Amino acid sequence: MQSLNRPQSSLATRPHSLEQAQSLEQARAEYEAHTRGCRQCLADTVPCAAAKHLRRVYNNLTRAARPRPGGR
């Protein structure tokens, strides 16, 4: 079971809005809750398809929260 590693105060991943911050936190909480309760995730070292999807959602939200180079 993997935990999402979050930088403590990195400017690169700080969300631009409260809504983004809430979405990011919700995605992280859903992923971690799933991996704690899923029989397959607990039994195997490889996350199940649902965990992979939740991880992808979290990663996409993290990527969207980063400021883009060039200020665009």
Buried (B, 14 or more C-beta within 10 A) or exposed (E): BEEBEEEEEEEEBBBEEEEBBEBBBEBBEBBBEBBEEBEEBEEEEEBBEBBEEBBEBBEEBBEEBBEEEEEE
